[in-house]
């Protein structure tokens, strides 16, 4: 099975205008909707791996019909949902479990760094995927 690729997903969503641009410090990506126009902006200074994860994050907001909320608890809940979905898509759990089985058969464990390198994701995504895969009931 082919892994989900956010760049391919972006190409399939012709209605989204995308651009790389300089964003303010602390903002890696933005998803916006104005009328019928949808746009995603990703900070151009990000490394390829971070850019990939940020695009995935913003595309998932788009899928979910992201509507900005000013309530901090609602914002935090939505961000958590999106981050979990980013981890699921960029680190497919069946592939992660296979990696763990392979390494275990060699008497080795899998670290967050290993996950980040194998799946080419930021450590934050690798950490979340590892936590979700090891505690599936908490998802």
Buried (B, 14 or more C-beta within 10 A) or exposed (E): EEEBBBEEBBEEEEEBEBEBEEBEEEEBBBBBBEEEEBBBBBBEEBEEBBBBBBBBBBBBBBEEEBEEEEEEEEEEEBEEEBBBBBBBBBBBBEEBEEBBEEBEEEEEEBEBEBBBEBBBBBBBBBBBBBBBBEEEEEE
